[in-house]
Amino acid sequence: MEPFQSTVDFQRMLFWSFPFLFMIHDFEEILFVKAWITRNRDVIKQRIPKLADRLLPHFDRLSTQGFALAVAEEFLLVSLTTLLSLVTNQFHLWYSLFLAFTVHLLMHIGQGLFFRRYVPGMVTSLLFLPVCLYILYLGFNRMSFTLPIAGVYLLAGFLLLAVNLLLIHKMAASFSDWLNRFEKGK
């Protein structure tokens, strides 16, 4: 028996790989981001002082549980987008998000090069980038994307994820504050 009964089975597997790749990648971030920031605080301040002044207080406030909540929300967004795309046979939003995720992986690799050390998310980025590029290649060929259309999808994916990221990080920080009060019995 063949591993895939049809091309449709293979395509469905490729689409469902997005939530899987996303979650494995974000597990790496959940596990290491707090410790990495603590360990590399001085390097961050030295390399990007103005950005560090804004980001470090946010990450100091953000608990691992709060960060995990943000990841869970994004995972639901990715999973629901995948499900709706497969049910409706409309894949434009899925490709927008997947393209943005692939660029996100490139950003982790760039951060590692910039800081000249491991950054959370870098290992899975290096492992998953070839897979993501292959999936994008297959999708672009099947949907006859042109470079300008791919650019529009990338922009749409980044706008959607950027707005979502801003909102979910605020929610995660508020959740972290609440969890801290809850832990202290307040």
N, C-alpha and C positions, 0 to 999 in steps of 0.2 A: 504494500500500500504506500502511496506517495505521501510525504509529510503534509503537503497542502493539496486538497482536493481540486482546487481551482485557483486561478489568478485572483479571484475575489477573496478567497481565504488568505492569500498572501498579502493582499492590500489591506485587509482588515487587521492583520497582525502588525503591519507597518504603522497603521494609524494608532492602534492601541499601544504601540511601543512608546508613544509620546508621554502618557502619564507614568509609565514605568521608568523611562529615562529621567523624567523630571523628578520623580520621588527619590530615586537612588542618588541623583545629584544633590538634591536638597537635604537628604540625610547627612551627606558629608558636610554641608554648611551648618546644619543644626548641631552636629557633634563638635565642630571645631571653631566656630566663629567667636564665641565668648573668650575661650582660652587664647586664640590667636590674637585678638585685640589686646588682651591683657599683656601677653608676651611681647607684642610688637608696638605698643603704645608710643614709645619714643621714636621709633622708625617712622610711624605714621605721621607724628607731629613734625618730624624733620623733613620728610619728603613732600607732604601736602598740608602745610600748616593752616591755611585758611579753611580748607575742607575739613580738616581734623577738628577745628574749633566747633564746627556744626555737627559732624557725625559722631564724634566720641561721646558727647553727653547723651545723645540718643541711644547709642549702643550700651552705655553704662546703665541707662534706665530700663532697657529692654532685657527681660529675662529670657532664658532658654525656652521656657514654656510659652512666653509671648511670641518669640520668634517661630516656634513650632506651630502656634495658632495661625500665624501669617502664612506659613508654608501649607498648612492644611486647607486654608481658604483658596490659595492658588492651585493646589492639587484638585480641589473640587471644580474650579473654573476650567482647568485643563481637561479633566475627565468629562465634565458635562459638554464642553465644546466638542470633544472627540465623539461622544455618544450622539449628540445632535447632528454632527456632520455625517456620521454613518447612517443614521435614521433618515435624514432628509436628502442624503446624497449631495449635499452642498458643502464644499471643502474650503471655501475662501477664508473664512475666519480661522479655521484650523491651521491653514498654511501661514496665515499672518502670525498667529501665536507661535507656531513651530519655528518659523524663520526668526522671530525675535528671540526665542529660546536658544537657537543655534548661535546667534550673535552674542547672546549672554555668555555662552560657553567660551567664545573667543575673548570676551572681556576678562574672564577669569584668567585665561592664559596670559593676556596682556598685563593684568595686575601682577601675576607672578614674575613676569619679566621686569616690570617697573620696580617692584620691591626687591627683586633678586632673591626670592625665597618662596617657599610654599605659601599659598593663600588658600583658605577654605573654598572648596569647589574646583580646585585646579586639577586634581587627579581624575575625577570623573569627567571634567571638561576634555582632558587629553584623550581619555578612553572613548567618550561618546561623540566627539566632534566628527570623526570619520563616518560613523553610523548616521549621524544627522545630515551630513553633506550628501551621503548616498540617498537617503530618503528624500531630501530636497531635489536632488538630481532626477530621481524617478518621478516625483510629483510634477516638476517643471516640464518634463518631457511629455507626460500624459495629459497635462492641462494646457500645454502649449503656451507657457508663460513667456513673456518677453522681459527684458531687463527693466524697462520702465514699470511694467505691471508688478514685477517682483519688488521694485522700490516702493511702490504704493502699498503693497502688502506688508513690507517691512515697517514702513512708517505707521500704518494702521495698527500693527501688532505692538509696536513700541508705545504708541499713544495709549492704547488700551491697558497695557501692562504698567506703564508709568503712572497713570491715574489710579489704577488698582493698587499698585505698590505704595503710593503715598497714603491712600486711605487705610490700607491694611496695616501699615507700619504705625500709624496713629492709633488704630484699634489695638494693635499688639502692645504698644507702650501703655495704653490705658489698662489693658488686661494685666500687664505686668504690675502696674501700680495697685490694682485691685487685689491681685494675688498676694502681693507683699502685705497689704493691710489684712487680708484674710488669714495669712500665716501668723500674723501677730495678734489675731483675735479682735481686730478693730472693725 
